[in-house]
Structures are given as C-alpha cells and as structure tokens.
Amino acid sequence: MSEATRRSPDEVGARLESGKDALLVCAYADEAKFRGARLEGAISLGTLNAKLPSLSKGAEIIFYCG
C-alpha cells in the first residue's frame, strides 16, 4: 500500500479524465452526507467497501470530503 498523497482539484480532475484506473470516493460513511457532498462520478464509502474485492491492485483510490 502506498502512502497517502494530497492532490489539488486540478490534479484529481486530470487524473480522472485521463482514463487511468482511478476511483473517486466520498469519505463520508453517512449516505446523507455523501448525497450532500457528491461530486460527479464519485461513489460512496459503502459502495467502495462492496467493490474492494473486485478492484485491481493498481487502482488509485482518491478520497475527498466536502
């Protein structure tokens, strides 16, 4: 596992638009908070937990909170 790296919004946008294996995840566990802070293309923390077994080892997971 890699160390967490802070990225600017521009860097995150470029990474997601590049088509590389990256996943945008809202860090709130509460679904109501997720809906209030959801960014386009983001998934909830609960959805991430359900997807973990099927994610590739090289996938970049980008967490944010609003």
PyMOL commands that set and color helices and strands:
alter all, ss='L'
color gray80, all
select helices_A, chain A and resi 9-17+31-37+45-54
alter helices_A, ss='H'
color red, helices_A
select strands_A, chain A and resi 22-26+60-64
alter strands_A, ss='S'
color yellow, strands_A
deselect
rebuild
show_as cartoon
